[in-house]
Amino acid sequence: MRKRSQDWPALVFKVLILAGLCLALLAAPALAQEADAPNLIINGGFEEGFQGEVGVGYGWGAFSNGNAAMGWNVDSWGPVVIAGQYSQLIEIKNAAERDRYAGIYQTVSVVPGQQYKLTIKGLIRSEEGDVKQSNYGYRLQYGVDYDGGTAWELVNEQNWQEIQWDEQPLNDPLNGTYRFDSFETTLTAKSDKLTLFIRAWKKWLNNGVGLYDLDEISLVGPKPEGAQAAAGQVAAVGDTQPELVSPETLVQTSEHEADLAPQAAEPEAAPEPTATPQPEPQAVPQATPAPQPTTGQLPVSGQGQDDSIINPIEILGAVLVLVLLTGAVTTLRRRRVLE
């Protein structure tokens, strides 16, 4: 009888091993599916070119609500590029009103009811260089139109969620190196299209400068059968469509090379033709971001819940482990009673 009482630790150990193996077998298909799932975002690393007149990455559209100097540019400054050679730079400065927004968006084809893992990487820089100095004046948000619409101002307020990245100095980071921030969440598709919006947010009315670098954006999940690669958004502003160009041909306008030129001013009108042709080529004016209707002001905190759902495989695994542990404890008690 004493020998039997000494066997129960080994029994519990075997049950725990069995539970772990069952959980691993259940999780393996999900992990394999996630590893094989494609990234549905076009040019999420901004290595495939930019739209020359506007400076927005190929595959992306642009939007803003005006009343500030706003710009979209290619950024090739090594300290703010997470991977590859380029990142997407968004700038907001000289705000004439509170709550100024400038952002990018992209629509992708998805499978209704399926989950997708959203990842956004980058950093926020400001003149103040610290959230306490700016009173959390420069923030980043993402929003989702689950029907694939491209009007950012029609996205429900509940669908705008703040990405908790704190600003860093413009060009003199602490300890000589910038902190690269990363955000992840899970989205559940509700139709066959989904539009992702990412917007820079300058809260306060002042002349402060906010720079937002975005890189390595991905939306990983099932691709619809027979779906072709989504046509890239065109960040057209005005009546002309920007020409797609490689990043090398764009003028670098990051603050470490030159003062960022505001793009909110109206382009100068071309001179009227005269009888005598001009020998010097005329400068091409910067494109003007089209003002967008202003949405209702978001709360200053900008806090919100992620649209994430617990994985049913994890729930099943936890229940299985609980059942096995309960069985082991019951068996142990019966043995003790018999002894």
Stockholm file with secondary structure:
# STOCKHOLM 1.0

chainA/1-339         MRKRSQDWPALVFKVLILAGLCLALLAAPALAQEADAPNLIINGGFEEGFQGEVGVGYGWGAFSNGNAAMGWNVDSWGPVVIAGQYSQLIEIKNAAERDRYAGIYQTVSVVPGQQYKLTIKGLIRSEEGDVKQSNYGYRLQYGVDYDGGTAWELVNEQNWQEIQWDEQPLNDPLNGTYRFDSFETTLTAKSDKLTLFIRAWKKWLNNGVGLYDLDEISLVGPKPEGAQAAAGQVAAVGDTQPELVSPETLVQTSEHEADLAPQAAEPEAAPEPTATPQPEPQAVPQATPAPQPTTGQLPVSGQGQDDSIINPIEILGAVLVLVLLTGAVTTLRRRRVLE
#=GR chainA/1-339 SS CHHHHTSHHHHHHHHHHHHHHHHHHHHHHHHHHHHHCCBCCTTTTSCSCEETTTTEETBCEEEECCSSEEEEEEECCGGGCSSSSCEEEEEEESCSSSSEEEEEEEEEECCTTCEEEEEEEEEEEESSCSHHHHTSCEEEEEEEETTCCCCGGGSCGGGEEEECCCCEESSCCGGGSCCCEEEEEEEECCSSEEEEEEEEEECSSSSCEEEEEEEEEEEESCCCTTCCCCCCBCCCCSSSCCCEECGGGSCCCCTTTSCCCCSCSCCCCCCCCCSSCCSSCCCCCCCCCCCCCCCCCCCSSCCCCCCCCCCHHHHHHHHHHHHHHHHHHHHHHHHHHHC
#=GC SS_cons         CHHHHTSHHHHHHHHHHHHHHHHHHHHHHHHHHHHHCCBCCTTTTSCSCEETTTTEETBCEEEECCSSEEEEEEECCGGGCSSSSCEEEEEEESCSSSSEEEEEEEEEECCTTCEEEEEEEEEEEESSCSHHHHTSCEEEEEEEETTCCCCGGGSCGGGEEEECCCCEESSCCGGGSCCCEEEEEEEECCSSEEEEEEEEEECSSSSCEEEEEEEEEEEESCCCTTCCCCCCBCCCCSSSCCCEECGGGSCCCCTTTSCCCCSCSCCCCCCCCCSSCCSSCCCCCCCCCCCCCCCCCCCSSCCCCCCCCCCHHHHHHHHHHHHHHHHHHHHHHHHHHHC
//
